Amino acid sequence: MWGAALVLVLMTPGGPLLAAPVGAGPPPPGSPPGATLAGPSAVSSHAAPRLWVLRAEPQSPAAPYVGVIGDSTGSQLAGALADELRHRDVGVVIATVGGCQPTDVVLTFQNLDYLRSHQNCVWEGPAKQREMTSRYRPKVVVWSDIMEWSGIQAEDGRTITAGTGEWQRRILESWDRLLARLGDAHLVLVLPSWWAGAPAGHPAAFPVDRQRVLFRSWARRHADRVTVVDLTPVVCPGGPPCQQVVGGVRLRSDTVHYTPEGARRAGQKIINDVDGLRTLRGPSA
């Protein structure tokens, strides 16, 4: 998938470019195929965030960047986007966090054990977004995640039920803050698709149908900066219940993640649907 000319580098704030050597360690969940990590993958609240950068080699010093944020589904799409954009002298900066929402609200995930093991979510994604914006100033940022269905844990310990008025207000405000963290980049919002093998009403706390409506309404409020891309024609052309196999080709590896072919097709649709990606070129292209 990658080809010999694609180079993976790990960026440490304030430090040099680090080419990731083969065998340096396993990549974090959801990293593009073939990726390895130079140095520790964990980030603590006292450490600067590390970003994955996928770029062509050689790449012009003035080459533009595309950012990717979200969870492991975003990580998968980043690899597919980079594989296409590297031919245009465009790099891809990955500021995703596997298993985490990209916003700064504390989601309960309807699972206390999961919440306890993902305490870093609320700051790690935003920290990576700020670092990505300040260092690379991406022209376009692609956002993909499947986490926007969970209840919120309030500051006083209350659980704010998903779908309620207060929940929607807090979620929308968190999306506004996310957009502000991206500077002047144009945001490409990948709508959540229905989960493979699950009924249309899943997840029960806040189903995909309602997620899509809320995302679209928010995007309309920011029409000058947000473009919506719907991958349903690719991964679920018949609508829910979706299948992992479409037209004889397996496009999903489980309920929500992509196979390499699924990610490739999804990445191509994202590029084709967004003028700012379809026409983006670096000076060497």
N, C-alpha and C positions, 0 to 999 in steps of 0.2 A: 504493500500500500504506500509506503513512504518513498521509496526510490532512494538512490544513493546520494542525492543532492540535498536531502533534508537534514538539518542539524538541530538537535535539541540542546538548548542551553538553560541553565538554572540561574536566575537573577537574584543576587543578594544585595539589598539596598546598601549603597555606599561602597560596594566592592566591584571587582572586575567581572567581565563575562566569564562564566564557567561552563566549558563544554562538558556535558554529562558523559562520563566514560562508561562503556559497557561493563556491566557487572558491579556497578556502584551500589546496587541495592534495588529492591522491588519498588515499583512506582506506587503512588497512592491510588486507592480505588477509583476507577473511572478514568485513569490516565490513558492517553492514546496508545495504541498497540506499539510495542517496541520501545516504549519510553523507559528510561532508567533515571535514577535520582542521584545526583552528586551531593552527598551530605544528608543530614536527617530530614525526614519528611514532616515531622511534627513541628508545630509552631506554638510556642507558649505565649501567654499574655505579655511577657517581658521581651519577646524576640520580635525582630522586624519580619514581616511576612515575606515568604519566598514565592516567586512567580515562575511558572514554566513559560519558556519562550520557544516557539517553533518558527524557524526561519529558513529561507533558502541559503545555500552557500555556493558562490559568494552572494552577499546581499548588499545593496547600496547603503552607505551610511545614512542617506536621507530617505530610505524606504519607509513608507507608512505602515502603521500597525492596525490590526483589528483585535479588539479585546473580546474575551468570552467570560461570562460570569454565570453562576448558578450552581447546580449540584453535579453529580456524576454524569447525568445525561448531557449537560453542557460540556463536560470534559470530552465525552465521546464525539460530539459535534465539532469540537475544536480541532481534533485530529483530521477530520474530513475536510474542514474548511482550509486548514493549513496545506493539505495535500493539493488542493486546487489553487490556492492563492500564491503558493510559492513560485509558480510559473510566471507570476505577474510582479515579482519583486515586492511582495507584501508579507510581512511577518504577522504571527498570531501570538498574542499574550494571553495565557490562561490564568484567570483569577478565580477559578472555581474551587469549591470545597465539597468533597464527596459526602453525601448524607446530610447536607446542611442547606438551609435557605440562604439566599444572598442578602436578606434584609436584617435589620437590627432589632426585630421583635423576638421575644422568647416564645417559641412555639412548643407546645406540650407534646406534639406528635401522638397524642392519645396513648402514650406509653411512658410510664414513669422511668423504667429502666433505660429506655432510649434517650429520654430527656437528660438523665443523669450522666450518660456517657457522651452526650453531645453538648456540653456546657459551652464549649468554645465557639459554637455556631454563631452566636449573637454578635461576636466581635471579629471573628476571623475573616468571614466574607467581606464585610465592610472595610477591614484593614487592607485586604488584598486589592479591593477596588480603588481605594485611595492611592495605594502605591502604584498600581497600574496607570491610573490617570496622571499622576504627577511625573512619572518617569517616561511614559511612552506616548501620552496624549493620543490615544487611538482615535481614528476618524469615525469608526463604527464599533459599537459593542453589541454582541449577541448575548441575549439572556435566555437561558433554558433551565427550568427546574420543575419538579413535581411536588413541591413541599407546601404549596399555598392552600392547604385544605384543613390545617390543624388548628385547634384551639390555641389561645394565647395565655401565657402566664403573666398576670399583671404584677406591678411593682409591690402590691400588698399581698401577693400570694394567691389572689383569686384566679380562677380559670375563666377566661372569657370565651364562651362557646362560639365555635365557628359558625359563621353565617348571620350572627346577630348584628344589630345596628352598631354597637360599640366595636365589635370585632371588625366589621367592614371599615369603619372610620380609622381604626388603628392600622389595619393592613394598607389602606390607601395612603395614609400618611407615611408609612414606612416605604412604600414604593416611590413617593415623592422624594424622600430623603435619598433613596438609592439613585434616582435620576440626577439629583444634585451632585452626588459624589462623582459622577462621570464627566464633569466639566462640560465641554461643548460637544461631546461625542453624540452621534445619532444612535439611538437605541433600537435594536431589532428584537422585538419581543416574540419569542416562539411560544405560541399557544400550547397549553397542555393538551395532549391527545388522550383519548380514552384508553384505559389499561387493557392490555391483551388478556383475553380470557375472563374478564370481569364484566359484570352487568353495567348498563349505562348509569345507574345510580351510585356507582362506586367512585371514590370512597364516601361512605355514608355520612361522615361528618360534614362534608361540603363537596358534593359531587362535581365531576369534571365539567358538566354542562354549566353549572353555576360559576365555576372558576373562569371559564371562558367568557361568560357574560361580564363578569367583574373586570377581567383583564381588558376586554374590548372597551368598556366604558371608561376605564382609566386612560387607555391609549388615546381615546378621542379627546380627552382633556389636554393632551400633550401632542396633538397631531403634528405640530411643527418639529417635534424631536423624536417621536416614536412611530415605528412601522411595525405592524403586526404580520407575522408569517404563520400560516396554518399548515402543519405537516400532515393533516388528516388525509388528503388525496394520495399521499405516499404510503403512510403506515396503516391507515384504516379507511380505505376508499369506500367500503360498504357501510361505514358507521358501526356503532357498538351493537353487539359485542365484537370487539376487534380480535384478530387472530395474529399469531406470530408469523405465519406464512401468508404472503400475498402473491398471487399469481405464480405459485409454485416456488417462490423464493422466500427463505426465512429472513425477515427483516428485524425481528426482535429476538433477543436472547432470553428474555423473561417477560414479566408484565409491562415493564417500562423502558428497559435498556435496549440498545440497538446491537445488531450484529454488525460486523464491518461493512457489509453491503448496505444494511439499513442506514448506517451513519453516512455512508457515501451518498446515497440517494437523498437523504434529508439535507445534507450539506449543499448538494447541488441545487435543491429547490430554494434554500435560503438565499444563495447567491443569485439565482435567476430572478427571484421575486423582489430583490432590493436593489434599486438603482445605484445606491452608494457602494454596494459590494460588486455588482456586475461590471461597473466601469472603473473600479479602483485599480490603479496601476502605480508602481514605483518608478523612479527615474531610469532604471536599467531595463525595464520591460519593453 
